[in-house]
Structures are given as C-alpha cells and as structure tokens.
Amino acid sequence: MGKQDPPWLQQTRDFCHNSGIKIVGWGPDLLTVEAKSPARASEIAAQLAPFGLKPVPDADNDYAGLLDLSKNPSAIQTQKTSGDISHRRWDEQILPLIWAVVSLLLIPQLYDKGGRDPYWLGFPIGLIALIMFFRDATRIWGWKLELLPEGIHVRRNFRWTTIPWDQIHSIQDDDAGGRTESVNVKLLAHHSERLGTFNVAFARRLRDRLRQELSRRRTS
C-alpha cells in the first residue's frame, strides 16, 4: 500500500479483487469502480456498504458505466460543485482580448499608415478578428449568473433574465462539439432556456451546482 493510500483501501481492494469488481481509480475519500449498468452499480454498492462506502451520484459516471463511492459522499459532492460559477473561467475571459490584439495588429490603418503587410491581406483578416472580438466579448463578458431566492438570475449578451425555481423541471447538458457543453434549464412549460455554452469542466460544475441547488430548494 502506497504512502498516499487511505487506510481503508487495501482491505477494500482485496475484497474487490476477490469479488470481480474492477477498481479504476481512488483518492483519500473516493473509490471509483467499473459498473456497466445501473443494476451492476446497485449490486456493487450493496457489496461495499459494509466498508462504509456509499454511492456518490454522478450523471457523467452513470453514462460512462462507472460508480463513485465514498465514506463521505456529501463532501465529495461539495468538492465537485465548489468554485465560482458566477463568471466564466479565466481562459475564456481572455479570448476577446486575443481577438482585439490580432485586429489591432492586422488592420494597418489602426497603427501604421504605411502598413508593413499588404493591405489586401492584413485588412480582411484584421476585420474578421474585430468581428470575432465583438462576438466573443458579448458572449463571454456579457455572461454572468447569480443564485437568488426567487430563481436563477442569468445575464446573457448583457441582458438579464430571471428563471423562477418553481418553474424549473430539471437541469440538463448537451455536447456542443469539441471540448464544450451547453447547460440548459428545462422548464415545466415544456421548453428550455439555454444558459450558455462553456468548456466541459465549467459546464459540468455549473450543471451540478444548479442541480444541487434545485434539489435543496425542493426538499426545504
């Protein structure tokens, strides 16, 4: 057993090995095993319950055929949803600045009357970069989210909207292609509000935080 392994791991590992349960990862408070179906996940959870391990709900793991277990599942869920969800991540925040710099460098009239690059080459590319700056500045800098007692207060393209908690059916996410996912609020009125498209890590944190908040308000 390694120095960083939790004290309960070796006994649990031996049991899993003898029971045909495949361990795919672990941490100080977390064990991740392979569970290819909901029925298999329930079976494994019952087998590992005597070790004090309880399932940690995770929609992504359900889809991937994995099961997270922990002695303190609420703490694990808190870790997954921790972090600032009011603004997009810093790596998205700087994207409009990159487009702004490119446009300044490639539109000759903005910095050099002579223009080191051919006008016919630099100007069109610089103009495209300028358009992308306004597009991404509106999409990224114009986005913000607040969790208010009355609902989700979200700013999209610099315009605020409040989605009341009692009108929300569920929080969903969809693969938007590449390394991005969109987060959608499905309403009881049979339509959805798209909160935005984000990189996968932020999208899943936002989704899980909103699901946790929605569940808390329904049970309070």
C-alpha positions in Angstrom: 0.0 0.0 0.0 1.5 3.4 -1.0 2.1 6.2 1.4 -0.7 8.3 0.0 -3.3 5.4 0.1 -6.1 5.8 2.7 -6.0 3.1 5.4 -9.3 1.5 4.2 -8.1 1.0 0.7 -6.1 -2.2 1.0 -8.9 -4.2 2.6 -11.4 -2.9 0.1 -9.0 -3.6 -2.8 -8.6 -7.2 -1.7 -12.4 -7.6 -1.4 -12.9 -6.1 -4.9 -10.2 -8.4 -6.4 -11.9 -11.5 -4.9 -15.4 -10.3 -5.9 -14.6 -9.4 -9.5 -15.0 -5.7 -9.0 -12.7 -3.6 -11.2 -11.2 -0.5 -9.5 -10.4 2.2 -11.9 -9.3 5.0 -9.5 -9.2 6.1 -5.9 -8.3 9.0 -3.7 -8.2 9.9 0.0 -12.0 9.8 0.2 -13.1 8.3 -3.0 -13.2 4.9 -4.8 -14.2 4.6 -8.5 -15.1 1.2 -9.8 -16.4 -0.1 -13.1 -20.2 -0.7 -13.2 -21.5 -1.2 -16.7 -25.2 -0.9 -15.8 -27.4 0.6 -13.1 -28.2 -2.9 -11.8 -24.5 -3.7 -11.5 -23.9 -0.4 -9.8 -26.6 -1.2 -7.2 -25.1 -4.6 -6.6 -21.6 -3.2 -6.1 -22.9 -0.5 -3.8 -24.5 -3.2 -1.6 -21.4 -5.3 -1.5 -19.2 -2.4 -0.5 -21.6 -0.9 2.1 -20.1 -2.9 5.0 -16.8 -1.0 4.3 -18.7 2.3 5.0 -18.7 3.3 1.3 -21.7 4.9 -0.1 -22.5 5.8 -3.8 -21.8 9.4 -4.9 -24.4 10.4 -7.5 -22.8 11.5 -10.8 -24.6 11.6 -14.1 -21.4 11.5 -16.1 -20.3 8.4 -14.4 -23.7 6.8 -15.0 -23.3 7.4 -18.7 -19.7 6.1 -18.7 -20.5 2.9 -16.7 -18.6 4.0 -13.6 -19.5 4.2 -9.9 -18.0 6.6 -7.3 -18.2 5.6 -3.7 -17.1 7.4 -0.6 -17.3 7.3 3.2 -18.4 11.0 3.0 -20.4 11.4 -0.3 -21.8 14.8 0.7 -18.2 16.2 1.0 -17.3 14.8 -2.5 -20.4 16.4 -4.0 -19.4 19.7 -2.3 -16.0 19.5 -3.8 -17.4 18.8 -7.3 -19.7 21.9 -7.2 -17.3 24.2 -5.4 -15.8 27.1 -7.2 -17.1 30.3 -8.7 -19.9 29.8 -11.2 -20.9 33.5 -11.5 -18.4 34.1 -14.2 -16.8 32.1 -17.0 -13.3 30.7 -16.4 -10.3 33.0 -16.9 -9.1 31.1 -20.0 -12.4 32.1 -21.7 -12.3 35.6 -20.3 -9.1 36.4 -22.2 -10.3 35.2 -25.6 -11.9 38.5 -26.6 -8.6 40.2 -25.7 -6.7 37.9 -28.1 -9.1 38.8 -30.9 -8.6 42.5 -30.1 -4.8 42.3 -30.3 -5.0 40.4 -33.6 -7.3 43.0 -35.1 -5.1 45.9 -34.0 -2.0 44.3 -35.5 -3.6 43.4 -38.8 -5.7 46.4 -39.7 -2.9 48.8 -40.9 -4.8 52.0 -40.5 -5.2 51.4 -36.8 -1.5 51.5 -36.0 0.6 52.3 -39.1 -0.4 54.4 -42.1 2.2 52.7 -44.2 1.2 49.2 -43.2 4.0 46.6 -43.1 1.7 43.9 -44.5 -0.1 44.1 -47.8 -3.4 46.0 -47.3 -5.4 43.3 -49.2 -4.1 40.6 -46.8 -3.9 42.3 -43.4 -7.2 44.3 -43.5 -9.6 41.4 -44.2 -8.1 39.2 -41.5 -8.0 42.1 -39.1 -11.6 42.9 -39.8 -12.6 39.2 -39.2 -10.7 39.4 -35.9 -12.5 42.6 -34.9 -15.9 40.9 -35.6 -14.8 37.9 -33.5 -13.8 40.3 -30.7 -17.3 41.9 -30.6 -19.0 38.5 -30.9 -17.0 36.8 -28.1 -16.9 39.9 -25.9 -20.7 39.9 -26.0 -20.9 36.2 -25.4 -18.2 35.9 -22.7 -18.0 39.3 -20.9 -21.8 39.7 -21.3 -22.4 36.5 -19.3 -23.0 36.3 -15.5 -25.1 34.2 -13.1 -26.5 34.7 -9.7 -28.5 32.3 -7.5 -31.3 34.3 -5.9 -34.1 33.2 -3.5 -36.6 33.6 -6.3 -34.6 31.9 -9.1 -31.6 31.8 -11.4 -30.6 35.3 -12.4 -28.6 35.0 -15.6 -27.1 37.6 -17.8 -26.7 36.6 -21.5 -25.3 39.0 -24.1 -25.5 41.8 -21.4 -29.3 41.2 -20.9 -30.6 39.9 -17.5 -33.3 37.2 -17.1 -34.7 35.5 -14.0 -35.8 31.9 -14.2 -38.0 31.1 -11.2 -37.1 28.0 -9.2 -40.7 26.8 -9.2 -40.8 26.8 -13.0 -37.8 24.6 -13.4 -38.2 20.9 -14.2 -34.5 19.8 -14.5 -31.0 20.9 -15.4 -29.6 19.3 -18.5 -26.4 19.4 -20.5 -25.7 18.7 -24.1 -22.5 18.0 -26.0 -21.8 21.2 -28.1 -18.9 19.7 -30.0 -15.2 19.8 -29.4 -14.4 20.4 -25.7 -17.6 22.3 -25.0 -21.0 21.6 -23.5 -24.2 23.6 -23.2 -26.2 23.9 -20.0 -29.9 24.1 -20.4 -32.8 24.7 -17.9 -35.8 22.5 -18.8 -39.0 24.2 -17.7 -42.3 22.8 -16.7 -43.8 24.7 -19.6 -42.2 22.1 -22.0 -39.5 24.4 -23.3 -35.9 25.1 -22.3 -33.7 28.1 -21.5 -30.1 27.7 -22.6 -27.7 29.3 -20.1 -24.8 29.1 -22.4 -22.1 27.0 -23.9 -18.9 26.5 -21.9 -15.8 24.4 -21.7 -16.6 21.0 -20.3 -15.1 21.5 -16.8 -17.1 24.7 -16.1 -20.3 23.4 -17.8 -20.3 20.3 -15.5 -19.6 22.3 -12.4 -22.4 24.7 -13.3 -24.8 21.9 -14.0 -24.0 20.0 -10.8 -24.2 23.2 -8.7 -27.6 24.1 -10.2 -28.9 20.5 -9.7 -27.8 20.6 -6.1 -29.4 24.0 -5.5 -32.7 22.9 -7.2 -32.8 19.7 -5.1 -32.1 21.7 -1.9 -35.0 24.0 -2.6 -37.4 21.2 -3.4 -36.7 19.4 -0.1 -36.6 22.5 2.1 
